[in-house]
Amino acid sequence: MKPVDALTVVDLREHSVWQYTRRGPGDETWVRPVKRLPATNLTGKLVGMQVVLANGTPVWALMGNVDASNPRLTAHFRTLSVERGGTWFHLARYHDFDANERGPEQLATFLDLAVDDVFPISYDLLPHSKGDPKALRGTIQAKPSEVLTRDQIIALAVPRPALD
């Protein structure tokens, strides 16, 4: 077990899937490796693997908030952190409060590339988890194809129960 912010590429090479745990000596940001793969789902887990930038360059990344059964939920809520030289860049989603400080342009600067060389970023989580291939394999665009309002984001995150 270790704090999530202490994960390294060496850790990801050894174990690609990490699960959040409350058993650590710290807070809820501790993770432990998942040893049985593919995982049955990715709830409460991070996947470390290489993603491929638009220019074909593979880079190490961590993805989280993936719903292996819901491609739309994954598209709006997945997180991506990219590693370079031992440092992680946490890409903000379009609806995050700090999207202007941690957006696509800032990721491109972090990687010392043009935005068009970075995006779209391709990923494949199928080796790491069971689920819908449309939720587990795809691309991350610099500008999402669907932008939801704040109310729509909340509704997607907290679905209302069906009334009988």
C-alpha positions in Angstrom: 0.0 0.0 0.0 1.1 3.5 -0.6 -0.3 7.0 -1.2 -1.7 7.5 -4.7 0.6 10.5 -5.3 3.6 8.2 -4.6 2.9 5.8 -7.5 5.6 5.6 -10.1 6.1 4.0 -13.5 8.0 1.2 -11.8 4.9 0.5 -9.6 2.7 0.6 -12.7 4.9 -1.9 -14.6 4.6 -4.3 -11.6 0.9 -3.8 -11.1 -1.3 -2.0 -13.6 -4.5 -1.7 -11.5 -4.6 0.0 -8.1 -7.6 0.2 -5.7 -8.3 2.9 -3.2 -8.3 1.6 0.4 -9.1 3.0 3.8 -6.7 0.6 5.5 -3.6 2.7 5.1 -2.1 4.8 7.8 -3.2 8.0 6.1 -6.4 9.1 4.6 -8.5 7.7 1.7 -5.8 8.5 -0.8 -3.9 5.3 -0.2 -4.0 2.6 -2.8 -3.1 -1.1 -3.0 -2.4 -3.2 -6.1 -5.1 -5.4 -7.6 -3.5 -8.7 -8.5 -6.2 -10.5 -10.3 -6.7 -9.2 -13.8 -8.7 -8.4 -15.7 -10.6 -6.7 -12.8 -14.4 -7.3 -12.7 -14.9 -3.5 -12.7 -12.9 -0.3 -12.2 -15.0 1.3 -9.5 -12.6 2.9 -7.0 -9.6 1.9 -9.0 -6.9 3.5 -11.1 -5.3 1.9 -14.2 -1.7 2.6 -15.0 -0.6 1.9 -18.6 0.8 3.6 -21.7 -1.5 5.8 -23.7 -0.7 6.9 -27.2 -0.5 10.5 -28.1 -1.8 11.8 -31.5 1.8 11.8 -32.8 2.2 8.1 -32.0 4.3 8.6 -28.9 3.4 6.2 -26.0 3.5 7.8 -22.5 2.7 6.4 -19.1 -0.6 7.5 -17.6 -3.0 6.8 -14.8 -6.8 6.7 -15.6 -9.5 6.7 -13.0 -13.3 7.2 -12.7 -13.9 4.7 -15.4 -17.3 3.0 -15.4 -16.6 -0.2 -17.3 -20.3 -0.6 -18.2 -21.2 3.0 -19.2 -19.3 4.7 -22.0 -21.1 8.1 -21.6 -20.3 8.3 -17.9 -16.7 7.3 -18.6 -16.4 10.0 -21.3 -17.4 12.8 -19.0 -15.9 11.6 -15.7 -12.7 9.7 -16.5 -9.5 11.2 -15.1 -6.1 11.2 -16.8 -2.7 11.8 -15.3 0.4 11.7 -17.6 3.9 11.1 -16.4 7.1 12.8 -17.7 10.5 12.6 -16.0 9.1 11.4 -12.7 6.4 14.1 -12.5 2.7 13.7 -13.0 0.4 16.1 -14.8 -3.3 15.8 -13.8 -5.4 16.8 -16.8 -8.6 18.7 -15.8 -11.9 17.7 -17.4 -13.8 20.4 -19.1 -16.2 20.8 -16.2 -13.5 20.9 -13.5 -13.1 24.2 -11.7 -9.5 24.5 -12.8 -9.9 23.5 -16.4 -8.2 26.7 -17.5 -5.1 25.9 -15.5 -4.8 22.2 -16.2 -6.3 21.8 -19.6 -5.1 20.4 -22.9 -2.8 23.4 -23.6 -1.1 23.0 -20.3 -0.7 19.3 -20.8 0.9 19.9 -24.2 3.3 22.5 -22.6 4.1 19.9 -19.9 5.0 17.4 -22.6 6.8 20.1 -24.7 4.6 19.4 -27.6 1.9 21.1 -29.7 -1.7 20.4 -28.7 -2.2 18.6 -32.1 0.7 16.3 -31.3 -1.0 15.3 -28.0 -4.7 15.0 -28.8 -6.5 12.8 -29.4 -5.0 10.5 -26.8 -5.8 6.8 -27.4 -6.2 4.3 -24.6 -7.2 0.7 -24.1 -8.3 -0.6 -20.7 -9.6 -4.0 -22.0 -6.5 -5.9 -20.8 -7.1 -4.5 -17.3 -10.9 -4.9 -16.8 -14.0 -6.7 -18.0 -16.8 -4.6 -19.4 -18.1 -2.7 -22.4 -15.4 -2.2 -24.9 -16.9 1.2 -25.8 -16.3 2.3 -22.2 -12.8 0.7 -21.9 -11.3 1.7 -25.3 -11.3 5.1 -26.8 -9.8 8.5 -27.2 -9.6 11.7 -25.2 -10.1 14.8 -27.3 -8.7 18.3 -26.6 -12.3 19.4 -26.9 -15.0 16.9 -26.0 -17.6 16.0 -28.6 -20.4 16.5 -26.0 -20.3 19.3 -23.5 -22.9 19.1 -20.7 -24.2 21.9 -18.5 -23.6 21.8 -14.8 -27.1 20.5 -14.2 -26.6 17.7 -16.8 -23.3 16.7 -15.3 -25.0 16.4 -11.9 -27.9 14.4 -13.3 -25.5 12.1 -15.1 -23.4 11.6 -11.9 -26.4 11.1 -9.6 -29.2 9.3 -11.6 -32.7 9.5 -10.2 -34.3 6.2 -9.2 -37.0 5.0 -11.5 -40.5 5.6 -10.2 -42.9 2.7 -10.3 
